[in-house]
Amino acid sequence: MEIQKFENGSYIIADRLSIGRNFRIGPNTSIRAAECIIGDDVTLGSHNTFLIGQRLEIGDLTVFGHHNSLTARTVHVGEYVYWDSNVVVGHGGKFSEDAHLRVGSYSMICARITLNVNHAISIGEYVGIGEDVAVWTHGSYLPILEGFPADFGPVHIGNKVWLPAKSTVLPNRRIGNNVVIGTNSLINKDLPDGCLAGGIPVRILKENLYPSHDAARNEELVRRILADYEKLAAYKELAVRVSYEPSTQRIQCNAVVFDLSTMQASGTFSAVEEDFRDFLRRRGIKFYTGQPFTSVLPPEYQRLLAVNPDADGAA
């Protein structure tokens, strides 16, 4: 058994441990796993607790927030995943033989989510799960021999799914690829690929809606996004020149080119171009360059944070 201790009170205990470069861990985080595999440029916040019976694997450039609790046999989190705070993996039946969680790359797990792993939960790539969502793989309380309901089984969520705030997924449900679900929905049936769905209980509002391709719509969207960024850049006092050429589907920010046809970026990035890349990400246009997403803090906040309260004569 290997024990890795950190000066801030955090530790990792594992039979097999592999930690990539540029690993950052906040205070009072504990990891206990038979195998612990952590990729490059991973950040774990403070007061997280991992109890993983078999294998914990966290991909490159993934970020965890604070006060998360994960208990399962296996947890696999892909690369470029943003995992917020106060998320619980476990709850009833978490010590079962089928307690497995897989979260695909480029996904987002927002705050205060419950992922119940009495049975396996599989979440695909490019999936967004909003705040206060609950995904259940078991449900029972009253005596089933008196006819009361009970349901147990895994949950599968496909690729490119948006499951927004305050929604609930019941056991034995399958959500297809390219699906958008309305806020505060109760998913009590399977949802097919490409649909828009919502409601309590959920119903399919439109079928075969996603993905869609409309050049005129996309040009208008990009131009609106660039106009919005120019306002933000002025507020942040950034020197930025942005332009868009629809014929080549290329956005240019200073000397960096963002190619929408290949989703590749080329050129030399400074903090300014990284700020623009992060703004595109927040608007649903994501360029993955092998670097974390970062943004520039507005000057009015920089000024306030620069003051040291312990310095003599701070004004």
Secondary structure, 3 states (H helix, E strand, C coil): CEEEECCCCCEEEEEEEEECCCCEECCCCEEEEEEEEECCCCEECCCCEEEEEEEEEECCCCEECCCCEEEEEEEEECCCCEECCCCEEECCCCCCCCCEEEECCCCEECCCCEEECCCCEEECCCCEECCCCEECCEECCCCHHHCCCCEECCEEECCCEEECCCCEECCCCEECCCEEECCCCEECCCECCCCEEECCCCEEEECCCCCCCCHHHHHHHHHHHHHHHHHHHHHHCCCCCEEEECCCCEEEECCEEEECCCCEEECCCCHHHHHHHHHHHHCCCCCCCCCCCCCCCCHHHHHHHCCCCCCCCCC
